[in-house]
Amino acid sequence: MAEYQTTRQKDSEYLDDWANRSVDRAYRAFPDLPEARLEQLAITRLCQGCNDKDAGQVPITGITNIFRY
């Protein structure tokens, strides 16, 4: 789980590759969670570990707004 929480996009890594890696790490860190929850965790890690902080904030803001209603 520590590897999942600290993983970040590599400097030379394409966003698609980073997205795939974040999903893979979520599945390995939390194998017993339902798929919907794993997807939420992967999206959060994807955004938090994204090199482009502006791009990473858009989905987090959208996800946060969904839970406010």
ZAFI-18512 format. One record per residue (C-alpha): x, y, z; chain; residue in one letter. Coordinates in steps of 0.2 Angstrom, whole numbers, always signed. Layout:
BEGIN
<site><px>X</px><py>Y</py><pz>Z</pz><chaine>A</chaine><residu>A</residu></site>
...
//
This chain:
BEGIN
<site><px>+0</px><py>+0</py><pz>+0</pz><chaine>A</chaine><residu>M</residu></site>
<site><px>+14</px><py>+12</py><pz>+3</pz><chaine>A</chaine><residu>A</residu></site>
<site><px>+20</px><py>+10</py><pz>-15</pz><chaine>A</chaine><residu>E</residu></site>
<site><px>+3</px><py>+15</py><pz>-21</pz><chaine>A</chaine><residu>Y</residu></site>
<site><px>+2</px><py>+30</py><pz>-10</pz><chaine>A</chaine><residu>Q</residu></site>
<site><px>+19</px><py>+37</py><pz>-15</pz><chaine>A</chaine><residu>T</residu></site>
<site><px>+19</px><py>+33</py><pz>-33</pz><chaine>A</chaine><residu>T</residu></site>
<site><px>+20</px><py>+48</py><pz>-45</pz><chaine>A</chaine><residu>R</residu></site>
<site><px>+20</px><py>+50</py><pz>-64</pz><chaine>A</chaine><residu>Q</residu></site>
<site><px>+38</px><py>+49</py><pz>-70</pz><chaine>A</chaine><residu>K</residu></site>
<site><px>+46</px><py>+64</py><pz>-79</pz><chaine>A</chaine><residu>D</residu></site>
<site><px>+46</px><py>+55</py><pz>-96</pz><chaine>A</chaine><residu>S</residu></site>
<site><px>+30</px><py>+45</py><pz>-94</pz><chaine>A</chaine><residu>E</residu></site>
<site><px>+15</px><py>+49</py><pz>-105</pz><chaine>A</chaine><residu>Y</residu></site>
<site><px>-1</px><py>+52</py><pz>-96</pz><chaine>A</chaine><residu>L</residu></site>
<site><px>-9</px><py>+36</py><pz>-104</pz><chaine>A</chaine><residu>D</residu></site>
<site><px>+5</px><py>+26</py><pz>-97</pz><chaine>A</chaine><residu>D</residu></site>
<site><px>+4</px><py>+34</py><pz>-80</pz><chaine>A</chaine><residu>W</residu></site>
<site><px>-15</px><py>+31</py><pz>-80</pz><chaine>A</chaine><residu>A</residu></site>
<site><px>-13</px><py>+13</py><pz>-83</pz><chaine>A</chaine><residu>N</residu></site>
<site><px>+1</px><py>+12</py><pz>-70</pz><chaine>A</chaine><residu>R</residu></site>
<site><px>-10</px><py>+20</py><pz>-57</pz><chaine>A</chaine><residu>S</residu></site>
<site><px>-24</px><py>+8</py><pz>-60</pz><chaine>A</chaine><residu>V</residu></site>
<site><px>-12</px><py>-7</py><pz>-59</pz><chaine>A</chaine><residu>D</residu></site>
<site><px>-5</px><py>+0</py><pz>-42</pz><chaine>A</chaine><residu>R</residu></site>
<site><px>-23</px><py>+2</py><pz>-35</pz><chaine>A</chaine><residu>A</residu></site>
<site><px>-28</px><py>-16</py><pz>-40</pz><chaine>A</chaine><residu>Y</residu></site>
<site><px>-12</px><py>-23</py><pz>-32</pz><chaine>A</chaine><residu>R</residu></site>
<site><px>-13</px><py>-12</py><pz>-16</pz><chaine>A</chaine><residu>A</residu></site>
<site><px>-32</px><py>-16</py><pz>-13</pz><chaine>A</chaine><residu>F</residu></site>
<site><px>-36</px><py>-33</py><pz>-21</pz><chaine>A</chaine><residu>P</residu></site>
<site><px>-52</px><py>-36</py><pz>-11</pz><chaine>A</chaine><residu>D</residu></site>
<site><px>-61</px><py>-19</py><pz>-14</pz><chaine>A</chaine><residu>L</residu></site>
<site><px>-75</px><py>-18</py><pz>-26</pz><chaine>A</chaine><residu>P</residu></site>
<site><px>-71</px><py>-12</py><pz>-44</pz><chaine>A</chaine><residu>E</residu></site>
<site><px>-80</px><py>+5</py><pz>-42</pz><chaine>A</chaine><residu>A</residu></site>
<site><px>-70</px><py>+9</py><pz>-27</pz><chaine>A</chaine><residu>R</residu></site>
<site><px>-54</px><py>+4</py><pz>-35</pz><chaine>A</chaine><residu>L</residu></site>
<site><px>-58</px><py>+16</py><pz>-49</pz><chaine>A</chaine><residu>E</residu></site>
<site><px>-61</px><py>+30</py><pz>-38</pz><chaine>A</chaine><residu>Q</residu></site>
<site><px>-44</px><py>+27</py><pz>-29</pz><chaine>A</chaine><residu>L</residu></site>
<site><px>-35</px><py>+25</py><pz>-46</pz><chaine>A</chaine><residu>A</residu></site>
<site><px>-42</px><py>+42</py><pz>-52</pz><chaine>A</chaine><residu>I</residu></site>
<site><px>-37</px><py>+51</py><pz>-36</pz><chaine>A</chaine><residu>T</residu></site>
<site><px>-19</px><py>+44</py><pz>-37</pz><chaine>A</chaine><residu>R</residu></site>
<site><px>-19</px><py>+48</py><pz>-55</pz><chaine>A</chaine><residu>L</residu></site>
<site><px>-23</px><py>+66</py><pz>-51</pz><chaine>A</chaine><residu>C</residu></site>
<site><px>-12</px><py>+68</py><pz>-36</pz><chaine>A</chaine><residu>Q</residu></site>
<site><px>+3</px><py>+61</py><pz>-44</pz><chaine>A</chaine><residu>G</residu></site>
<site><px>+1</px><py>+69</py><pz>-61</pz><chaine>A</chaine><residu>C</residu></site>
<site><px>+16</px><py>+80</py><pz>-66</pz><chaine>A</chaine><residu>N</residu></site>
<site><px>+4</px><py>+94</py><pz>-73</pz><chaine>A</chaine><residu>D</residu></site>
<site><px>-4</px><py>+100</py><pz>-57</pz><chaine>A</chaine><residu>K</residu></site>
<site><px>-17</px><py>+110</py><pz>-67</pz><chaine>A</chaine><residu>D</residu></site>
<site><px>-22</px><py>+95</py><pz>-77</pz><chaine>A</chaine><residu>A</residu></site>
<site><px>-23</px><py>+85</py><pz>-61</pz><chaine>A</chaine><residu>G</residu></site>
<site><px>-34</px><py>+97</py><pz>-52</pz><chaine>A</chaine><residu>Q</residu></site>
<site><px>-48</px><py>+97</py><pz>-64</pz><chaine>A</chaine><residu>V</residu></site>
<site><px>-54</px><py>+79</py><pz>-61</pz><chaine>A</chaine><residu>P</residu></site>
<site><px>-52</px><py>+81</py><pz>-42</pz><chaine>A</chaine><residu>I</residu></site>
<site><px>-62</px><py>+96</py><pz>-42</pz><chaine>A</chaine><residu>T</residu></site>
<site><px>-76</px><py>+88</py><pz>-52</pz><chaine>A</chaine><residu>G</residu></site>
<site><px>-76</px><py>+72</py><pz>-41</pz><chaine>A</chaine><residu>I</residu></site>
<site><px>-77</px><py>+83</py><pz>-25</pz><chaine>A</chaine><residu>T</residu></site>
<site><px>-91</px><py>+93</py><pz>-32</pz><chaine>A</chaine><residu>N</residu></site>
<site><px>-101</px><py>+77</py><pz>-36</pz><chaine>A</chaine><residu>I</residu></site>
<site><px>-100</px><py>+72</py><pz>-17</pz><chaine>A</chaine><residu>F</residu></site>
<site><px>-106</px><py>+89</py><pz>-11</pz><chaine>A</chaine><residu>R</residu></site>
<site><px>-124</px><py>+87</py><pz>-18</pz><chaine>A</chaine><residu>Y</residu></site>
//
